[in-house]
Amino acid sequence: AGYHGRMARQYSAGAEQAEHERLAMVLTYLADSELKMKTGLEALLHDGSDHREVLEIWFDDSSDFPQPPELD
């Protein structure tokens, strides 16, 4: 949740500093999306249920994915 909150703040700051309107719109959209994820995670943490299964689904271990071959 903290990660998503930080990302939302960074996207919002970028939107405020953007020189192009389209870039500001995209960054605002991303900030809103991050805030929704933050709010959803916080709700899971405070609802009193066992949220471990949900959080484990969201965790991706990169070692589980096939890695591309190294190029010479």
RAQUI-V597907 format. One record per pair of residues at least 4 apart in sequence whose C-alpha atoms are under 6 Angstrom apart, sorted by the first residue. I is the first residue (numbers start at 0). GAP is how many residues later the second one is. If there is no record, write none. Layout:
BEGIN
<<I	GAP> <I	GAP>>
END
This chain:
BEGIN
<<0	37> <0	40> <3	30> <3	34> <4	33> <7	23> <7	26> <7	27> <10	16> <10	20> <11	16> <11	19> <13	4> <14	9> <14	12> <14	13> <17	6> <42	4>>
END
